[in-house]
Amino acid sequence: MVPTEVVERVDVDTSPRVRPIFVRPEATGPVAPPRFLSVRGKTNWTRVAVLMTAGALPVSAIPLYVLGLVPMTYSALAVVVLMLVKAVLIRQGSAEGWWAGRGMAAGLVAVTAYDALRLPMSYLVGVWPDFIPRIGGWIVGSNHANAPIGYLWRYLGDGGGIAVAFFVLCGALLNVRPTLVRSHPMALALGYGVFIWLGLIATVVLPPRGEEMLFVPTAVILALSLLGHLIYGAVLGIFLSRHVRHADTAAHATPTTTRRTLPTQRTDSTPATPPPGQR
């Protein structure tokens, strides 16, 4: 009798780990899920409130000063602290920080486009007095104009800040009322520009010293300032439309899996070695 060797087969799970990836329709291959999707549907309203306050405070400080409620020097200290907090939240990479960073970039472009209209009207045509240097003097507690500080405040504070507040709010609304943002992002942004303009005009008209401290609201200045705020809102709308499309594309990406084959793992193309006695 020929002795037979008995081989016991033991099943060992040697499958490599499976990690999720996302595939976009226009992509040539798998891509990692965007950071802002990790908390989609779970808005952190504390972060939203902090970022919106940090964005809105610089522009809100002007009417507070014109009304005689809060000195600009005090507001400036609060603005600096909140801007540092805002920078930290943006760097953390949360969904709210992602929208805040995009809002800051959009706001800087938008206020530059606004000033492309305003500055020639102020210094070449002379129909629109420039009160921004005066704000710089208020910030440092001086009665003299300070253009560098005033324009630093205008760009990083006003122009960038109110865009941060708008974008963070829109990002939060995408989790609560997504249709409101997706359907008409340009109309939302233009409406926001008009809202900011109404706040400016109220700051000039309502306080007793508003016209003296800022400017006299003639028909020409009212028309130009409204046009400038519409330009500002239109630029925000262009950026918002682009980012909403980007967010929607990422949100509808197809989840799939991928396996990494270890060098020692047997693949289908590698023939199995038969047990001894069956060769």
HELIX and SHEET records of a PDB file:
HELIX    1   1 ARG A   35  LEU A   37  5                                   3    
HELIX    2   2 TRP A   45  VAL A   66  1                                  22    
HELIX    3   3 MET A   72  GLN A   92  1                                  21    
HELIX    4   4 ALA A   95  PRO A  120  1                                  26    
HELIX    5   5 MET A  121  VAL A  125  3                                   5    
HELIX    6   6 ILE A  132  ILE A  139  1                                   8    
HELIX    7   7 ALA A  147  LEU A  152  1                                   6    
HELIX    8   8 TRP A  153  GLY A  159  3                                   7    
HELIX    9   9 GLY A  160  VAL A  176  1                                  17    
HELIX   10  10 PRO A  178  SER A  183  1                                   6    
HELIX   11  11 PRO A  185  VAL A  205  1                                  21    
HELIX   12  12 GLY A  210  MET A  213  1                                   4    
HELIX   13  13 ALA A  219  ALA A  251  1                                  33    
SHEET    1   A 2 VAL A  18  VAL A  23  0                                        
SHEET    2   A 2 THR A 254  ARG A 259 -1                                        
END                                                                             
